[in-house]
Amino acid sequence: MAESPAKALRRILDSPGVHLGPACFDALSAKLVERAGFDYCFTSGFSISAARLGLPDVGLISFGEMMDQGRQIIQAVSIPIIADGDNGYGNAMNVKRTVRDAIRAGYAGIFLEDQVSPKACGHTRGRKVVPRDEAVMRIKAAIDARKESGSDIVIIARTDSRQAISFDESLWRSQAFADVGADVLLIDALASREEMKAFCEIAPSVPKMANLLEGGGKTPILNPTELEDVGFKIAAYPLSLMGVSIRAMQNALTTIKGGQIPSHGSIPTFEEIKEIVGFNSYYEEEKRYATSADKVSSQNGIFSLGKE
């Protein structure tokens, strides 16, 4: 029997070292992550909102839109995918539904935060968090939903209270999340290596996640060796794929507007693109179902199976 996505993710969490996870935003970016050899992948609400709606990550994208995008991503790859569950889309009962649907979709894990609605990107201004007891009840509800579903989905408890209230408050909430059964802890927007170290020292048996927002986020970008030394088990890179995609498209559009096409090396060949999106594997599988008429047509040069 094939290993479940959640069990695969738990195996990664139990293995030595720090494990890096880029964030994808659609099926193609997830396939590229897998082809690059990563063991797992995050989804990024910031990037999905940008790619799907062309809108900022300020709570405008809906639960249904996020789940639909997630299902497309999960179906495209075989590696475990971790969902961006935002704030669970409401109170504890909404959190339970969010977790149950994430389980049905095939997610390996989900992170849930303590922001109010509408929520905001973790490294932007104007964030507010719910009171302590409500924040803890959200994580308890997520744990209960997992148990009631007979699942082992990984629950990642995130607090945004570091920037909304204080560093001490974020430590208190993280410990409380661990006490009710969170599998992984995340304090978003930690502001120094010293804060990252102090975070990793609480609830020592619970793995810690680093959210390394590229290009100007509040958290220092440590290299993998430094992350492991500080005490992190997994690290997310939420904007790399979206950021380089934006810049590459801008450059290509400037080139095309100038009457040229992107230079060799800045764009894959057509054959490479076909391979990445799966044409060649499709053609090979298609041959298994060729009819006698297909074979005769191919021999006569009328139809060549698997070729444009």
Order of alpha helices (4+ residues) and beta strands (2+ residues): alpha-beta-alpha-beta-alpha-alpha-beta-alpha-beta-alpha-beta-alpha-alpha-beta-alpha-beta-alpha-beta-alpha-alpha-alpha-alpha
